[in-house]
Every structure is written in structure tokens, then in C-alpha cells.
Amino acid sequence: MEVIYKRLALGAIFITLPIIIILTNLELVAFNKNFYNAKYDKYQVVENTGIKKDELMEVTHELLSYLRGERNDLKIYANVLGENRLVFDERDRAHMVDVQVLFIKGTLLRNISSIVFIIGFIYLIFIKKYRREAVRMLLNSIITTAILIILLAIIISTDFSKYFDIFHYIFFDNDLWRLDPNKSILINLVPLGFFKDIVVKLGLNISISFALITLISIWYLRKNKSTIKYKIL
């Protein structure tokens, strides 16, 4: 029975670690208002939306609060081209309902994965003293995920727009994400280039996280060399 528990714990670590790292870094990037501030300048969002920068950042704050589930709707008013009006039209708001659900589910998945990871890690490290196996599994998980991410990045880089559409086909069951830039402030707030930059920033953050875990794991394994040969699980 102990062997089964050990394999379950190792499997839990292998699966949940990348989920935790990827979704945590996604949250850090997606809710970083300084990132939005810089990209608004880069993509001339003030000019494209007709909303002044200070007010644009207030709208962004409310938008991010909505994605966190901290406000009930996106009926936000701002001065747009000199007129006080709703920032997001009905289609914008309908699409963001789906986006909010996606973010909330992602947070839930990350939190559940964290609990499973902690339980598995505590079992291996402190209860059964399988420290080297646990660290090896961390390393295997990181290396495997890194290879998959690199392959995915190469594929996406060939045609970001195409794969951005495929992402929407996978995660949304409607076409509300197809927004008209002549009518929608939302699409002018976060244009395609904005999402490219998010993906690049996310990739950089994930790479740093993976590198740190890899270095710590290798350091630990070298420091705690064992003469016992473990079977590959």
C-alpha cells in the first residue's frame, strides 16, 4: 500500500507543479496594472479609445476587479471623446462574463492544485522521508513541461493570430470574442499586440520560475548524493 501512496504523491507533484507555476505567473501578469500602463502607451490606447490616461487606469482597475469577482458587472462610466458614457457595450460585457468565468476557474484549479501538491510533498518529504525522489520528480516535471512549452511557443510563433483564434475556439462556446474595433472599446483597450506581449512576459516569468526550481533541485541532489539506486517510477 505504501508503494501506491508513494506513486500517487509523486504523480501529484509531477502534474500539479506546472499548473501552479503557470497559473500563478499568469495571474501576476494579467493583474499587473503597471504592465497595462506601459502597454497603453505602446499601443496608443488613449488615442484609440478617446479616454484620458488617468481615467483609463481607473477603468482598468474596475475591469480587473471584475475579473477577480470583486464587482458584479462591467457597467463602468467614463468620459469618452468628451461624452460621459458606458465604456463597454453589451457585446463587450457579454464576452467579459465568459472571461471572468475562465479566470475564476483558473484560480480554483490553481488553488486545488496547490493543496494537492502540498499534501503530496509533505507526505514524501516529512512523513516517509522520500526526499530525493520528491526532488527528482520536481526536476522531471519542470524539464518535461519546459520542453512542451518550447515546442508550443515555436508553433505559436509561426502565426500568433491564428493560434489566438484557436485558443478562443477551445475555451469559449460562442463568438462574442469577435469584436469590431470600430465599435468596441474593449478590443481597442487590449489589441492583439497586447496579448502577444502578455504571452512573452508570461513565458519569461515561467522560465525564471523553472530555472530557480531546477537550480535548487540540482543543488539539493548533488549535496545529498545517495549510494542507494532507486527504481524509475
VEXMARTI-619610 format. One record per residue (C-alpha): residue number from 1; x, y, z. Coordinates in steps of 0.25 Angstrom, whole numbers, plus 2048, in hexadecimal, padded with zeros to 3 digits. Layout:
N
@n: NUM, xx: X, yy: Y, zz: Z
...
***
This chain:
233
@n: 1, xx: 800, yy: 800, zz: 800
@n: 2, xx: 80B, yy: 809, zz: 803
@n: 3, xx: 811, yy: 808, zz: 7F5
@n: 4, xx: 803, yy: 80C, zz: 7EF
@n: 5, xx: 803, yy: 818, zz: 7F8
@n: 6, xx: 811, yy: 81C, zz: 7F5
@n: 7, xx: 80E, yy: 81B, zz: 7E6
@n: 8, xx: 801, yy: 823, zz: 7E7
@n: 9, xx: 809, yy: 82E, zz: 7EF
@n: 10, xx: 814, yy: 82E, zz: 7E5
@n: 11, xx: 809, yy: 82F, zz: 7D9
@n: 12, xx: 802, yy: 83A, zz: 7E1
@n: 13, xx: 80F, yy: 842, zz: 7E1
@n: 14, xx: 812, yy: 840, zz: 7D3
@n: 15, xx: 805, yy: 845, zz: 7CE
@n: 16, xx: 801, yy: 850, zz: 7D7
@n: 17, xx: 80F, yy: 857, zz: 7D8
@n: 18, xx: 80E, yy: 85D, zz: 7C9
@n: 19, xx: 7FF, yy: 860, zz: 7CB
@n: 20, xx: 803, yy: 869, zz: 7D8
@n: 21, xx: 80E, yy: 870, zz: 7D1
@n: 22, xx: 807, yy: 873, zz: 7C4
@n: 23, xx: 7FA, yy: 878, zz: 7CA
@n: 24, xx: 801, yy: 880, zz: 7D5
@n: 25, xx: 80A, yy: 887, zz: 7CB
@n: 26, xx: 7FE, yy: 889, zz: 7C2
@n: 27, xx: 7F7, yy: 890, zz: 7CE
@n: 28, xx: 803, yy: 898, zz: 7D1
@n: 29, xx: 804, yy: 89D, zz: 7C3
@n: 30, xx: 7F5, yy: 89F, zz: 7C0
@n: 31, xx: 7F3, yy: 8A7, zz: 7CC
@n: 32, xx: 7FF, yy: 8B0, zz: 7CC
@n: 33, xx: 7FA, yy: 8BE, zz: 7CA
@n: 34, xx: 808, yy: 8C3, zz: 7C7
@n: 35, xx: 808, yy: 8B9, zz: 7BB
@n: 36, xx: 7FB, yy: 8BF, zz: 7B6
@n: 37, xx: 800, yy: 8CD, zz: 7B7
@n: 38, xx: 80D, yy: 8CB, zz: 7AF
@n: 39, xx: 805, yy: 8C3, zz: 7A4
@n: 40, xx: 7FA, yy: 8CE, zz: 7A3
@n: 41, xx: 806, yy: 8D8, zz: 79F
@n: 42, xx: 80C, yy: 8CE, zz: 796
@n: 43, xx: 7FF, yy: 8CB, zz: 78E
@n: 44, xx: 7F9, yy: 8D9, zz: 78F
@n: 45, xx: 7ED, yy: 8D5, zz: 797
@n: 46, xx: 7EA, yy: 8E3, zz: 79B
@n: 47, xx: 7E8, yy: 8E8, zz: 78D
@n: 48, xx: 7E1, yy: 8DB, zz: 788
@n: 49, xx: 7D7, yy: 8DB, zz: 794
@n: 50, xx: 7D5, yy: 8EA, zz: 796
@n: 51, xx: 7D7, yy: 8E8, zz: 7A5
@n: 52, xx: 7E1, yy: 8F0, zz: 7AC
@n: 53, xx: 7EC, yy: 8E8, zz: 7B3
@n: 54, xx: 7E9, yy: 8EB, zz: 7C1
@n: 55, xx: 7DA, yy: 8E7, zz: 7BF
@n: 56, xx: 7DF, yy: 8DB, zz: 7B6
@n: 57, xx: 7E7, yy: 8D6, zz: 7C2
@n: 58, xx: 7DA, yy: 8D7, zz: 7CB
@n: 59, xx: 7D2, yy: 8CF, zz: 7C1
@n: 60, xx: 7DD, yy: 8C5, zz: 7C0
@n: 61, xx: 7DD, yy: 8C4, zz: 7D0
@n: 62, xx: 7CE, yy: 8C1, zz: 7CF
@n: 63, xx: 7D0, yy: 8B7, zz: 7C4
@n: 64, xx: 7DA, yy: 8AF, zz: 7CB
@n: 65, xx: 7D1, yy: 8B0, zz: 7D8
@n: 66, xx: 7C6, yy: 8AA, zz: 7CF
@n: 67, xx: 7CF, yy: 89E, zz: 7CB
@n: 68, xx: 7D3, yy: 89B, zz: 7D9
@n: 69, xx: 7C4, yy: 89A, zz: 7DC
@n: 70, xx: 7C4, yy: 8A7, zz: 7E5
@n: 71, xx: 7B9, yy: 8AE, zz: 7DD
@n: 72, xx: 7AC, yy: 8A9, zz: 7D7
@n: 73, xx: 7AC, yy: 8B0, zz: 7CA
@n: 74, xx: 7B4, yy: 8B8, zz: 7C0
@n: 75, xx: 7AB, yy: 8C4, zz: 7BF
@n: 76, xx: 7B6, yy: 8CE, zz: 7C0
@n: 77, xx: 7B4, yy: 8DC, zz: 7BC
@n: 78, xx: 7C0, yy: 8E5, zz: 7B7
@n: 79, xx: 7C2, yy: 8F1, zz: 7AF
@n: 80, xx: 7C3, yy: 8EC, zz: 7A0
@n: 81, xx: 7C7, yy: 8F7, zz: 796
@n: 82, xx: 7C1, yy: 901, zz: 79F
@n: 83, xx: 7B4, yy: 8F9, zz: 7A2
@n: 84, xx: 7B1, yy: 8F2, zz: 7AF
@n: 85, xx: 7AC, yy: 8E5, zz: 7AB
@n: 86, xx: 7AD, yy: 8D6, zz: 7AD
@n: 87, xx: 7BB, yy: 8D1, zz: 7AA
@n: 88, xx: 7B7, yy: 8C3, zz: 7A6
@n: 89, xx: 7AC, yy: 8C0, zz: 79D
@n: 90, xx: 7A2, yy: 8B4, zz: 79E
@n: 91, xx: 7AB, yy: 8AB, zz: 796
@n: 92, xx: 7B8, yy: 8AF, zz: 79E
@n: 93, xx: 7B1, yy: 8AC, zz: 7AB
@n: 94, xx: 7AB, yy: 89E, zz: 7A6
@n: 95, xx: 7B9, yy: 89A, zz: 7A2
@n: 96, xx: 7BF, yy: 89E, zz: 7AF
@n: 97, xx: 7B5, yy: 895, zz: 7B6
@n: 98, xx: 7BC, yy: 889, zz: 7AF
@n: 99, xx: 7CA, yy: 88F, zz: 7B2
@n: 100, xx: 7C6, yy: 891, zz: 7C1
@n: 101, xx: 7C2, yy: 882, zz: 7C2
@n: 102, xx: 7CF, yy: 87E, zz: 7BC
@n: 103, xx: 7D7, yy: 886, zz: 7C6
@n: 104, xx: 7CF, yy: 881, zz: 7D1
@n: 105, xx: 7D0, yy: 872, zz: 7CD
@n: 106, xx: 7DF, yy: 874, zz: 7CB
@n: 107, xx: 7E1, yy: 87A, zz: 7D9
@n: 108, xx: 7D9, yy: 86E, zz: 7DE
@n: 109, xx: 7E1, yy: 864, zz: 7D7
@n: 110, xx: 7EE, yy: 86B, zz: 7DB
@n: 111, xx: 7E9, yy: 86A, zz: 7EA
@n: 112, xx: 7E5, yy: 85C, zz: 7E9
@n: 113, xx: 7F2, yy: 858, zz: 7E3
@n: 114, xx: 7F9, yy: 85F, zz: 7EE
@n: 115, xx: 7F2, yy: 857, zz: 7F9
@n: 116, xx: 7F5, yy: 84A, zz: 7F1
@n: 117, xx: 804, yy: 84E, zz: 7EF
@n: 118, xx: 806, yy: 852, zz: 7FE
@n: 119, xx: 7FF, yy: 845, zz: 803
@n: 120, xx: 808, yy: 83C, zz: 7F9
@n: 121, xx: 814, yy: 844, zz: 7FD
@n: 122, xx: 812, yy: 843, zz: 80C
@n: 123, xx: 810, yy: 834, zz: 80B
@n: 124, xx: 81C, yy: 832, zz: 803
@n: 125, xx: 826, yy: 83B, zz: 80A
@n: 126, xx: 821, yy: 83B, zz: 818
@n: 127, xx: 819, yy: 82E, zz: 81B
@n: 128, xx: 820, yy: 824, zz: 812
@n: 129, xx: 82E, yy: 82B, zz: 810
@n: 130, xx: 82E, yy: 829, zz: 801
@n: 131, xx: 835, yy: 836, zz: 7FF
@n: 132, xx: 83E, yy: 832, zz: 7F3
@n: 133, xx: 832, yy: 82C, zz: 7EC
@n: 134, xx: 82A, yy: 838, zz: 7EE
@n: 135, xx: 834, yy: 842, zz: 7E9
@n: 136, xx: 837, yy: 839, zz: 7DD
@n: 137, xx: 828, yy: 83A, zz: 7DA
@n: 138, xx: 829, yy: 849, zz: 7DB
@n: 139, xx: 834, yy: 849, zz: 7D1
@n: 140, xx: 82D, yy: 83F, zz: 7C8
@n: 141, xx: 821, yy: 847, zz: 7C8
@n: 142, xx: 828, yy: 854, zz: 7C5
@n: 143, xx: 830, yy: 84F, zz: 7BA
@n: 144, xx: 824, yy: 848, zz: 7B3
@n: 145, xx: 81B, yy: 854, zz: 7B4
@n: 146, xx: 827, yy: 85D, zz: 7AF
@n: 147, xx: 828, yy: 854, zz: 7A2
@n: 148, xx: 819, yy: 854, zz: 7A0
@n: 149, xx: 819, yy: 864, zz: 7A1
@n: 150, xx: 825, yy: 866, zz: 798
@n: 151, xx: 81E, yy: 85D, zz: 78D
@n: 152, xx: 811, yy: 865, zz: 78F
@n: 153, xx: 818, yy: 872, zz: 78E
@n: 154, xx: 81F, yy: 86E, zz: 781
@n: 155, xx: 811, yy: 86A, zz: 77B
@n: 156, xx: 80A, yy: 877, zz: 780
@n: 157, xx: 815, yy: 880, zz: 77B
@n: 158, xx: 812, yy: 87C, zz: 76D
@n: 159, xx: 805, yy: 883, zz: 76D
@n: 160, xx: 801, yy: 889, zz: 77A
@n: 161, xx: 7F3, yy: 88E, zz: 775
@n: 162, xx: 7EF, yy: 880, zz: 770
@n: 163, xx: 7F2, yy: 879, zz: 77D
@n: 164, xx: 7EC, yy: 884, zz: 785
@n: 165, xx: 7DF, yy: 881, zz: 77E
@n: 166, xx: 7E1, yy: 872, zz: 781
@n: 167, xx: 7E2, yy: 876, zz: 78F
@n: 168, xx: 7D5, yy: 87D, zz: 78F
@n: 169, xx: 7CE, yy: 871, zz: 788
@n: 170, xx: 7D3, yy: 868, zz: 793
@n: 171, xx: 7CF, yy: 870, zz: 79F
@n: 172, xx: 7C3, yy: 877, zz: 79A
@n: 173, xx: 7B6, yy: 871, zz: 794
@n: 174, xx: 7B1, yy: 87E, zz: 78D
@n: 175, xx: 7B7, yy: 888, zz: 784
@n: 176, xx: 7B5, yy: 894, zz: 78E
@n: 177, xx: 7C4, yy: 896, zz: 78E
@n: 178, xx: 7C4, yy: 89A, zz: 77F
@n: 179, xx: 7C3, yy: 8A9, zz: 782
@n: 180, xx: 7C2, yy: 8B5, zz: 778
@n: 181, xx: 7CD, yy: 8BF, zz: 77A
@n: 182, xx: 7C4, yy: 8CA, zz: 775
@n: 183, xx: 7BA, yy: 8C7, zz: 77F
@n: 184, xx: 7C1, yy: 8C0, zz: 78B
@n: 185, xx: 7C9, yy: 8C8, zz: 795
@n: 186, xx: 7CE, yy: 8BB, zz: 79B
@n: 187, xx: 7D5, yy: 8B6, zz: 78F
@n: 188, xx: 7DC, yy: 8C3, zz: 78E
@n: 189, xx: 7E0, yy: 8C3, zz: 79D
@n: 190, xx: 7E7, yy: 8B5, zz: 79B
@n: 191, xx: 7EA, yy: 8B3, zz: 78C
@n: 192, xx: 7F1, yy: 8A7, zz: 786
@n: 193, xx: 7FF, yy: 8AC, zz: 789
@n: 194, xx: 7FB, yy: 8AE, zz: 798
@n: 195, xx: 7F9, yy: 89F, zz: 799
@n: 196, xx: 806, yy: 89C, zz: 791
@n: 197, xx: 80D, yy: 8A4, zz: 79C
@n: 198, xx: 806, yy: 89C, zz: 7A7
@n: 199, xx: 80A, yy: 88F, zz: 7A1
@n: 200, xx: 818, yy: 894, zz: 7A0
@n: 201, xx: 818, yy: 899, zz: 7AE
@n: 202, xx: 811, yy: 88D, zz: 7B3
@n: 203, xx: 81C, yy: 884, zz: 7AC
@n: 204, xx: 827, yy: 88C, zz: 7B3
@n: 205, xx: 821, yy: 88B, zz: 7C1
@n: 206, xx: 81F, yy: 87C, zz: 7BF
@n: 207, xx: 82D, yy: 87A, zz: 7BA
@n: 208, xx: 833, yy: 881, zz: 7C7
@n: 209, xx: 82A, yy: 879, zz: 7D0
@n: 210, xx: 82E, yy: 86C, zz: 7C9
@n: 211, xx: 83D, yy: 870, zz: 7C9
@n: 212, xx: 83C, yy: 872, zz: 7D8
@n: 213, xx: 836, yy: 865, zz: 7DB
@n: 214, xx: 83F, yy: 85E, zz: 7D2
@n: 215, xx: 84C, yy: 864, zz: 7D8
@n: 216, xx: 847, yy: 861, zz: 7E7
@n: 217, xx: 843, yy: 853, zz: 7E3
@n: 218, xx: 851, yy: 850, zz: 7DD
@n: 219, xx: 858, yy: 857, zz: 7E9
@n: 220, xx: 850, yy: 84E, zz: 7F2
@n: 221, xx: 852, yy: 841, zz: 7EB
@n: 222, xx: 861, yy: 844, zz: 7EA
@n: 223, xx: 862, yy: 848, zz: 7F8
@n: 224, xx: 85B, yy: 83B, zz: 7FD
@n: 225, xx: 860, yy: 830, zz: 7F4
@n: 226, xx: 85C, yy: 823, zz: 7F7
@n: 227, xx: 862, yy: 815, zz: 7F5
@n: 228, xx: 855, yy: 80F, zz: 7F4
@n: 229, xx: 84F, yy: 80D, zz: 7E6
@n: 230, xx: 841, yy: 810, zz: 7E4
@n: 231, xx: 838, yy: 809, zz: 7DA
@n: 232, xx: 832, yy: 813, zz: 7D0
@n: 233, xx: 823, yy: 814, zz: 7D3
***
